[in-house]
């Protein structure tokens, strides 16, 4: 271990300096470097070589063409009227912002907006952000964000990795949130009573109440909103001009799936970063200490296990907010979403929805099939597979997973084993 006494202090100094910076923008993640492995980068390549084109129309600009190119359904449309986008001056309850998404890309459109907003998934770096100017240009260009978006989209709300989030707030008649009343970062664990402030919501949900479709009219008592008037709304035409949008819906099920997906993706990105950063640290230390190149430190093992536990807990819907009444949307989102599921020999899929007492019939995230999951380093995939097996075969009988019946566990195990066999074998 020649010169180890010198190398270690230098490494400790370097590590201290790195902690003061954004870790995702340092090796080995290098977030700010060119991202070639994402759907927008791939689309831009096709636009540049002439194998793809985007048609422009006067009412929506490039919106429909972008959705078609990325294979995003119009039925995924959800509408937000809070001024929580950088195009906030064009957003209001009379002109909500429309969002559309699939498993890896998210498109934002604002009436009269200068740009289409894009968030898409790089399987290593996390979410990357682009804009596309709404000008009838023969050579449309997606421009990557230089850091403005990550101010909010790489915070404690996203586990400190570049990611997406859904926020709920008490919003006034102009669309401005009453920040003094607090906001909620919503996901599958959030009670419906805290969800969708500043969002339009179409669908029925029985006696359950949420914050959507409501305006906070008293600045001295901003939390006093009319939840009854906003409940079980199936027609938004009296609230704004729905014919300006691709569909008249802001489907409650599409919102719930979006909330699950974004947080699941954030945790997968966190797992990816943890595995890659810990491996990078080991590589540096192994070289300095003249250890075997494949030596894995106890610190790395702990980091891998901690991240894997977070992924599996969320993947299996631990602490999911229970539904006390059935949920029903208004669009074709449910039909299209379920049809895209990878099925086992019994016709079962992780995309099958329950919507009676919980979101999914088989509570295991369909994001297990995502590109990010597939590109996780092998040690992280192995740790997740082992942890998943511990829960599903009953070795972990803790209260955290008490919501999973033996029937649930058996069904999930059978589906995963058959539809993702190589991953399943890693935990054996």
C-alpha positions in Angstrom: 0.0 0.0 0.0 2.8 2.4 -1.0 1.9 6.1 -0.5 -1.5 5.2 1.0 -0.9 7.6 3.8 -0.7 10.4 1.3 -3.6 9.3 -0.9 -6.1 8.9 1.8 -6.0 12.5 3.1 -6.1 13.8 -0.4 -9.2 11.6 -1.1 -10.9 12.8 2.0 -10.4 16.5 1.0 -11.8 15.7 -2.5 -14.8 14.0 -0.9 -15.5 16.9 1.3 -15.4 19.3 -1.6 -17.8 17.1 -3.6 -20.3 17.1 -0.7 -20.7 20.8 -1.1 -21.7 20.4 -4.8 -24.7 18.7 -6.4 -23.6 15.1 -6.4 -25.6 14.3 -9.5 -23.5 16.8 -11.5 -20.2 15.1 -10.6 -18.6 11.8 -11.8 -19.9 9.2 -12.4 -23.4 10.7 -13.1 -22.2 13.9 -14.9 -25.8 15.2 -15.2 -25.0 18.3 -17.2 -23.2 16.4 -19.9 -25.0 15.5 -23.1 -27.8 13.1 -22.6 -28.1 10.9 -25.7 -30.0 8.0 -24.2 -33.5 9.5 -23.8 -36.6 9.7 -26.0 -36.2 13.4 -26.8 -32.5 13.0 -27.8 -33.5 10.1 -30.1 -36.4 12.1 -31.6 -34.1 15.1 -32.2 -31.6 12.8 -34.1 -34.5 11.7 -36.4 -35.6 15.3 -36.9 -32.0 16.3 -37.8 -31.5 13.5 -40.3 -34.9 14.0 -41.9 -36.4 10.6 -40.9 -39.0 12.4 -38.7 -40.9 15.6 -38.9 -43.2 17.6 -36.6 -46.4 19.1 -38.1 -47.5 22.4 -36.7 -51.0 23.7 -36.3 -52.2 27.2 -35.3 -54.2 26.2 -32.2 -51.8 23.8 -30.5 -48.5 24.3 -32.2 -46.3 21.2 -32.2 -48.3 19.6 -29.3 -50.1 16.8 -31.2 -47.1 16.1 -33.4 -44.8 15.7 -30.3 -47.3 13.4 -28.6 -47.6 11.2 -31.7 -43.8 11.0 -32.1 -43.3 10.0 -28.5 -46.3 7.7 -28.5 -48.1 9.5 -25.7 -51.9 9.3 -25.7 -54.1 12.3 -25.5 -56.2 10.3 -23.0 -53.4 10.9 -20.4 -54.3 14.6 -20.2 -54.4 16.1 -16.8 -54.9 19.9 -16.1 -53.3 22.1 -13.5 -54.3 25.7 -13.0 -51.8 26.7 -10.2 -49.0 29.1 -11.3 -46.3 26.5 -10.6 -44.6 26.4 -14.0 -42.1 28.9 -15.4 -44.8 29.9 -17.9 -46.9 31.0 -14.9 -48.1 34.3 -16.5 -50.1 32.3 -19.1 -51.7 29.9 -16.5 -54.9 30.5 -14.6 -58.1 28.6 -13.7 -59.5 29.9 -17.0 -56.5 28.7 -18.9 -55.0 25.6 -17.2 -51.8 24.0 -18.2 -52.2 20.6 -19.8 -49.9 17.7 -19.1 -49.6 14.4 -21.1 -47.4 11.4 -20.3 -46.4 7.8 -20.9 -43.9 5.7 -18.9 -40.9 7.8 -19.7 -41.8 11.3 -21.0 -44.0 14.2 -19.9 -45.2 17.0 -22.1 -46.6 20.4 -20.8 -48.7 22.7 -23.0 -50.0 26.2 -22.1 -52.5 28.2 -24.1 -50.6 31.0 -25.8 -47.3 29.7 -24.3 -44.0 30.4 -26.0 -42.8 26.8 -25.6 -43.8 23.2 -25.1 -42.3 21.9 -21.8 -40.7 18.5 -21.8 -39.4 16.2 -19.1 -38.0 12.9 -20.2 -36.1 10.0 -18.6 -32.4 9.4 -19.0 -32.0 5.9 -17.5 -28.7 6.9 -15.7 -29.0 10.6 -15.0 -32.7 10.8 -14.1 -35.2 13.3 -15.6 -33.8 15.8 -18.1 -35.7 18.9 -19.2 -36.2 20.5 -22.6 -38.3 23.2 -24.3 -39.5 23.4 -27.9 -40.4 26.8 -29.2 -43.9 27.2 -30.5 -42.9 28.6 -33.9 -43.6 27.2 -37.3 -40.0 26.3 -38.0 -38.9 23.9 -40.6 -36.2 22.7 -38.3 -37.7 22.4 -34.8 -35.2 22.1 -32.0 -35.5 20.7 -28.5 -33.4 22.9 -26.2 -32.1 21.3 -23.0 -32.5 23.2 -19.8 -29.4 24.7 -18.2 -30.4 24.3 -14.6 -33.5 26.4 -14.1 -35.8 23.3 -13.8 -33.6 21.4 -11.3 -34.0 24.2 -8.7 -37.3 22.6 -7.9 -36.9 19.2 -9.7 -33.7 18.1 -7.8 -34.7 19.0 -4.2 -35.7 17.1 -1.1 -39.1 16.7 -2.8 -37.4 14.4 -5.4 -34.9 12.7 -3.1 -32.2 15.1 -4.2 -32.1 13.6 -7.7 -33.4 15.1 -11.0 -37.0 14.1 -10.9 -40.7 14.9 -11.2 -43.2 15.8 -8.6 -46.9 16.6 -8.1 -47.7 19.5 -5.8 -51.0 20.4 -4.2 -51.7 23.9 -2.9 -54.4 26.3 -1.9 -54.8 28.4 -4.9 -56.6 31.8 -5.4 -58.8 32.9 -8.2 -55.8 34.0 -10.3 -54.0 30.7 -9.9 -51.5 31.9 -7.4 -50.8 29.4 -4.5 -51.1 30.7 -0.9 -47.7 29.4 0.0 -48.1 30.5 3.6 -50.8 27.9 4.0 -48.3 25.2 2.9 -48.1 22.9 0.0 -48.2 19.1 -0.3 -45.9 16.9 -2.2 -48.3 14.1 -3.3 -47.8 10.5 -4.1 -49.6 7.2 -3.4 -49.2 7.5 0.3 -51.0 10.9 0.4 -54.6 10.9 1.7 -57.0 12.2 -1.0 -57.8 15.1 1.3 -54.4 16.6 0.6 -54.3 15.9 -3.2 -54.9 18.1 -6.3 -55.1 21.6 -4.9 -54.7 23.7 -8.1 -55.6 20.8 -10.4 -58.8 20.0 -12.2 -60.1 16.5 -11.5 -62.8 14.6 -13.5 -64.2 11.4 -12.1 -66.2 10.0 -9.3 -64.9 9.1 -5.8 -67.9 8.7 -3.6 -67.7 10.3 -0.1 -64.0 10.9 -0.3 -63.0 14.5 -0.8 -59.9 16.2 -2.3 -58.7 19.7 -3.0 -59.2 19.8 -6.7 -61.6 22.0 -8.7 -61.6 24.5 -5.9 -60.5 28.1 -5.4 -59.3 29.6 -2.1 -61.3 32.8 -1.9 -60.3 34.1 1.5 -56.7 35.2 1.8 -57.1 35.4 5.6 -58.3 31.8 5.7 -56.8 30.2 2.6 -57.5 26.6 3.7 -61.2 27.2 3.7 -62.1 25.8 0.3 -65.4 24.3 -1.0 -64.5 20.7 -1.3 -68.1 19.7 -1.8 -68.4 21.7 -5.0 -65.2 20.2 -6.3 -66.2 16.6 -5.6 -67.4 14.0 -8.2 -67.0 16.5 -11.1 -67.4 14.9 -14.5 -67.8 18.0 -16.7 -65.4 21.0 -16.6 -67.1 23.0 -19.3 -68.6 25.5 -16.9 -65.2 26.3 -15.4 -63.2 27.0 -18.6 -63.3 26.5 -22.3 -62.6 22.8 -22.6 -62.8 22.9 -26.4 -59.4 24.6 -26.4 -57.8 21.3 -25.2 -57.3 17.9 -26.9 -59.8 16.3 -24.5 -62.3 17.7 -22.0 -60.8 15.5 -19.2 -58.4 15.7 -16.3 -59.0 12.1 -15.3 -58.7 11.2 -11.6 -57.1 7.8 -12.4 -54.5 9.4 -14.7 -53.6 11.7 -11.8 -53.2 8.8 -9.4 -51.1 6.8 -11.8 -49.0 9.9 -12.5 -48.3 10.4 -8.8 -47.2 6.8 -8.3 -45.0 6.8 -11.4 -43.1 10.0 -10.7 -42.2 9.0 -7.2 -41.3 5.5 -8.3 -39.1 6.9 -11.0 -37.4 9.2 -8.5 -36.6 6.2 -6.3 -35.2 4.2 -9.2 -33.0 7.2 -10.1 -31.9 7.4 -6.5 -31.0 3.7 -6.6 -29.1 4.2 -9.9 -27.1 7.1 -8.5 -26.3 5.4 -5.2 -25.1 2.3 -6.9 -23.0 4.2 -9.5 -21.5 6.7 -7.0 -20.6 4.1 -4.4 -19.0 1.9 -7.1 -17.0 5.0 -8.3 -15.9 5.7 -4.7 -14.8 2.1 -4.3 -12.9 2.2 -7.6 -10.9 5.3 -6.4 -10.2 3.8 -3.0 -9.3 0.4 -4.3 -6.7 2.0 -6.6 -5.3 4.2 -3.9 -5.1 1.3 -1.4 -4.0 -1.2 -4.0 -6.9 -3.5 -3.4 -8.6 -5.8 -5.8 -10.5 -3.7 -8.4 -13.8 -5.6 -7.6 -13.6 -5.1 -3.9 -16.9 -3.8 -2.5 -16.8 -1.9 0.7 -19.2 -2.3 3.6 -20.2 1.3 3.1 -21.2 0.5 -0.5 -23.1 -2.6 0.6 -25.1 -0.5 3.2 -25.9 2.2 0.6 -27.1 -0.5 -1.9 -29.2 -2.2 0.8 -30.8 1.1 1.9 -31.7 2.2 -1.6 -33.0 -1.2 -2.5 -35.2 -1.2 0.6 -36.7 2.2 -0.4 -37.4 0.9 -3.9 -39.1 -2.3 -2.8 -41.2 -0.5 -0.1 -42.6 1.9 -2.6 -42.8 -0.7 -5.3 -45.0 -2.8 -3.1 -47.2 0.1 -2.1 -46.3 0.1 1.6 -48.3 2.9 3.4 -50.5 3.4 0.3 -53.5 5.6 1.2 -56.6 3.4 1.4 -59.6 4.1 -0.8 -62.8 4.1 1.1 -65.0 4.4 -2.0 -64.7 3.3 -5.6 -62.8 5.5 -8.1 -63.9 6.0 -11.7 -62.4 8.2 -14.3 -64.0 9.9 -17.3 -61.7 9.3 -20.2 -60.3 6.2 -22.0 -57.1 6.4 -19.9 -57.9 3.3 -17.8 -58.6 1.2 -20.9 -55.4 2.2 -22.7 -53.2 2.0 -19.6 -54.3 -1.5 -18.8 -54.0 -2.7 -22.4 -50.3 -1.8 -22.4 -49.5 -4.3 -19.6 -47.1 -7.2 -20.0 -49.2 -10.3 -19.2 -48.4 -13.7 -17.7 -49.8 -17.0 -18.9 -52.9 -16.4 -16.8 -53.5 -13.0 -18.4 -52.5 -11.1 -15.3 -50.6 -7.8 -15.5 -49.1 -5.4 -13.0 -51.0 -2.6 -14.9 -54.4 -4.0 -13.8 -56.2 -1.4 -11.7 -58.3 -2.1 -8.7 -59.8 1.4 -7.9 -62.0 0.1 -5.0 -59.7 -0.2 -2.0 -56.4 0.6 -3.6 -54.9 1.7 -6.9 -53.7 -1.6 -8.4 -55.1 -5.1 -8.3 -51.6 -6.6 -7.9 -49.7 -4.0 -5.8 -46.3 -4.1 -7.4 -45.1 -1.3 -9.7 -45.3 -1.7 -13.4 -42.1 0.5 -13.5 -40.2 -2.7 -12.9 -40.3 -2.9 -16.7 -38.9 0.6 -17.2 -35.6 1.3 -18.9 -34.2 2.8 -15.8 -34.9 -0.4 -13.9 -33.3 -2.5 -16.6 -30.2 -0.4 -16.6 -29.6 -0.4 -12.8 -26.2 -1.8 -12.0 -26.2 -5.5 -11.3 -25.5 -5.3 -7.6 -28.5 -3.0 -7.2 -30.8 -5.2 -9.2 -29.7 -8.2 -7.2 -30.4 -6.4 -3.9 -33.8 -5.4 -5.1 -34.6 -8.9 -6.3 -33.5 -10.5 -3.0 -35.5 -8.0 -0.9 -38.6 -8.5 -3.1 -38.4 -12.2 -2.6 -38.0 -11.8 1.2 -41.3 -10.0 1.2 -43.2 -12.1 -1.3 -42.2 -15.5 0.1 -43.2 -14.4 3.6 -39.8 -14.2 5.3 -40.5 -10.5 5.9 -43.8 -10.6 7.9 -43.4 -7.1 9.3 -46.3 -4.6 9.6 -44.8 -2.6 6.7 -46.2 -5.2 4.3 -49.2 -6.3 6.2 -51.4 -4.9 3.5 -50.3 -7.7 1.2 -52.3 -10.9 1.6 -50.8 -14.3 0.9 -52.8 -14.3 -2.3 -51.3 -10.9 -3.3 -47.8 -12.1 -2.6 -48.2 -15.3 -4.5 -49.8 -13.5 -7.5 -47.1 -10.8 -7.7 -44.3 -13.4 -7.4 -45.8 -15.5 -10.2 -46.3 -12.5 -12.5 -42.8 -11.1 -11.9 -41.2 -14.6 -12.2 -42.8 -15.2 -15.6 -42.6 -11.7 -17.1 -39.2 -10.7 -15.8 -37.4 -14.0 -15.3 -33.8 -12.9 -15.5 -34.4 -10.3 -12.8 -36.3 -12.8 -10.6 -33.4 -15.3 -10.8 -31.0 -12.7 -9.3 -32.5 -13.0 -5.9 -32.3 -16.8 -5.8 
